[in-house]
Amino acid sequence: MSRDSLRGKVAVIGIGLSPVGKVPGRSPLWLAADATRKAVTDASISKSEIDGVLSSHAFASPFHRFSVAFSEYFGIQPTFSNNLQVSGATAATMFNIAAAAIHGGLAKVVLVVAADSLMTGLTPDLALRSLTESRDQQYEMPFGIPVANTFAMTAHRHMKEFGTTAEQLAAVAVTQRRHASRTPGAQQTAAITIDDVLNSGMVTSPYHKLDCSLISDGGAAFLLTSAEHAKELGIEKPIYVIGGGECYTHEHIFLMPSLTVTGAVESSRRAYDMAGYRPADMDVAGVYDCFTGTVIMMLEDLGFCPKGEGGRFVADGQMTYGGAIPSNTHGGLLSFAHSGIPGSLFHFHEVVAQLRGECGERQVQGAELGLVHSLGAGFATNATTILGTRNTL
Amino acid sequence: MISAEDATRKPLPTPDADTAAFWHGLKDGKLLLQHCADCGRVQYYQQATCRACGRESLVHRAASGRGKVHSFSVVHRAPGPAFKADVPYVVILVELEEGPRMISTFAGAAPDEVTFDMDVILTFEKVSDEITLPRFRKA
C-alpha cells in the first residue's frame, strides 16, 4: 500500500434509498432526488454543502448529462461533477472515484447518486432491448444475444469445467430470496425453492427465469466526505472507504481471456492490498448478482472459496448467516431490486447499513468489514470497494 | 432509448471504415481474419492496427471455417420482439482453428445437438443485399 493511498481517508456520512420495485409515475430524476433527500437528512447536512456529484446515465431519462440535470433539479451548483459508465461496475467506481476526488481536493462533499425507471418508465421489453443494444453492433448484436446470454455462456462453461450444477445455481436465488423476505420494501419476498427455480422456465440456458435478476425502478444516494470533515460534522458512525480496485479485461465476450476466471481477481486483489485485509477478514459482502452463476464465480474470484468450489460453497450455506461470508443480505438484484446502474448501489446501501449495525433482524452480528463488488457487460468491467468501521482503520 | 417500432426489427450491422472489408468478405463467401505480417498475431475482429504489436501490417486471409464450440447458450426468451420467432436458437462461442474466438449462432435445426467442444463448420446466411452473417453447423 502506498503512503498516498485512499485507505481510511474518506467516509460515507449519509445514505438514502428511494422506493424500489414498481414505482409508477416517478422519473429517474425524482427517484434520485428522493434518495438524495434521505441521504442529506441522514447526514444532517444542508444540500448546499454538496460540492461534488457523481452519477450515471439513466435509460429512462432524456438527459444526456444526468449528473448536471440532477443538480439543477435538486437545486445545487456543484464544482465537481460527472457521469460514469462502465455498466454494472459503475457503482464501485463511483465510490472509488469519489474517494479519490475528495482525497485529491477536487471536492469536499461528494454525492454519489443513480436512479432509473426500467420497469414503468421504459417497460421490461424496451429495457432488455436497450441493454442488448449495448453489445457491439457489428460482431455481437446481429446474432440476437440477450443481455443474459454472455453471462449464461460463462456459467455454462463453469458447469462444464467444474461440475457446477443447476441446483447449485438455484441455491443462490433461494438464499437471496430468503434474505429479501426480511428486507422492508424489497420487490420479491415470497419464499422459493430449488424446484421453483428449475421450473420457472428457461430464458437462456443454463439460466431459468428465477436465475435472472429483476427489472425495477429505483435509486440510491450516498454522501462522502473526508475523514476529518466527518469528524467535524460529528457523524456518529462514519463508514470508511479502505480499499478500491478495478480491472477491465475485454469488451467483446469473445475476447474474454477465460470464461471462468474474471477481472474480479485483480480488482479485488488491489482492493485487499490497499485495505490491508484478506478475504477471510470480511464480515459481509455485496456481490454483484445479475445472475445466479455470477455470484458463484464471484465468490471464487473474490477469494471467499477456491476456484471451482463456488457451487458447493453456496449450496453448503456459506453465503448466508452463519456461513463464511453472508452476502447480499438485502436480497440483491435477484430479489431486492435491479434498476440498472443503481442496482449495485443497493448493495452499497446494505453493506453500509450492516456496518452501522442498522439492519434489524437481518443484521450480521458484529460486522466491521464489508466488501462490495460491482461488475458488468459480461464480466468486461469489474470494480471492488472495501468499507470498514472506525475499528478497522 | 429506442422506440417500440425499432424494437421489432433485427439489428443489422452498418459497415464502417474498420469493418467494411469484413462484411464485403462475407458477401463473397469468406470469413476474413487479420494476420499481422510483423508479429504473426491472428485477430478477429477487424481494426486498423494489430492488438498485440500496434502496427498496421495486417493482411486479410479467409478462415478455414473449422472450429469448436467453446461455450453455448440456448435462447428460449428472445431479447425483444425482433427475435421472438426464432426461439429456441443457440448462441455459440466458437473457437476458430486459427485461434480467435467469435460469437455466432448454430445453423442446425435441433438446439440439443450442440455440445461443448463440438466440431463446427462455417456457413453463410444472407440477410440483406449488404449483409451476410457467418453461422456454423455441425462438422
Contacts between the chains, C-beta under 8 A, distances in Angstrom:
chain1	res1	chain2	res2	distance
A	59	B	1	6.1
A	60	B	1	7.0
A	62	B	1	7.8
A	122	B	1	6.8
A	125	B	4	8.0
A	125	B	7	6.6
A	125	B	80	6.0
A	125	B	81	6.8
A	126	B	1	7.0
A	126	B	2	6.7
A	126	B	4	7.0
A	126	B	7	6.4
A	126	B	80	7.9
A	128	B	79	5.7
A	128	B	80	6.0
A	129	B	2	6.2
A	129	B	7	4.8
A	129	B	79	6.4
A	129	B	80	3.8
A	130	B	1	6.4
A	130	B	2	6.3
A	132	B	11	8.0
A	132	B	79	4.2
A	132	B	80	6.4
A	133	B	2	6.5
A	133	B	11	7.2
A	137	B	11	6.7
A	137	B	13	5.8
A	137	B	14	7.1
A	138	B	13	4.4
A	138	B	15	7.8
A	138	B	16	7.7
A	138	B	19	5.2
A	138	B	22	7.8
A	138	B	45	7.0
A	139	B	13	7.8
A	139	B	45	5.0
A	139	B	102	7.1
A	139	B	103	6.5
A	140	B	103	5.3
A	141	B	11	4.6
A	141	B	13	7.5
A	142	B	10	7.2
A	142	B	11	6.2
A	142	B	12	6.0
A	142	B	13	5.6
A	142	B	127	7.8
A	142	B	131	7.5
A	142	B	133	5.8
A	143	B	91	6.0
A	143	B	103	5.8
A	143	B	104	6.1
A	143	B	105	5.0
A	143	B	133	7.3
A	144	B	10	7.2
A	144	B	75	6.8
A	144	B	78	6.6
A	144	B	79	6.1
A	144	B	82	7.4
A	144	B	83	4.0
A	144	B	86	6.5
A	144	B	89	6.9
A	144	B	91	7.3
A	144	B	105	7.1
A	145	B	79	6.7
A	145	B	91	5.6
A	145	B	103	6.8
A	146	B	75	6.1
A	146	B	77	7.0
A	146	B	78	7.1
A	146	B	79	3.8
A	147	B	79	6.8
A	148	B	73	8.0
A	149	B	73	5.2
A	149	B	75	6.5
A	149	B	79	7.7
A	149	B	91	5.2
A	152	B	73	3.9
A	153	B	71	4.2
A	153	B	72	6.7
A	153	B	73	5.1
A	153	B	91	7.2
A	153	B	93	5.5
A	154	B	71	7.3
A	156	B	71	5.2
A	156	B	72	6.7
A	156	B	73	5.9
A	157	B	70	7.1
A	157	B	71	4.2
A	157	B	116	7.6
A	160	B	71	7.5
A	160	B	116	4.9
A	201	B	76	7.3
A	201	B	77	7.6
A	202	B	74	7.2
A	202	B	76	4.3
A	202	B	77	7.6
A	203	B	75	7.9
A	203	B	76	6.1
A	203	B	77	4.5
A	204	B	73	4.7
A	204	B	74	6.7
A	204	B	75	4.7
A	204	B	76	6.6
A	204	B	77	6.8
A	204	B	91	7.5
A	205	B	73	5.3
A	205	B	74	4.3
A	205	B	76	7.5
A	206	B	73	7.6
A	207	B	73	7.9
A	209	B	77	7.8
A	252	B	45	7.1
A	252	B	103	7.6
A	253	B	93	6.9
A	253	B	103	6.4
A	254	B	44	7.3
A	254	B	93	6.1
A	254	B	100	7.4
A	254	B	101	4.2
A	254	B	102	5.2
A	254	B	103	5.3
A	255	B	101	7.4
A	259	B	70	7.2
A	259	B	71	5.8
A	259	B	93	7.6
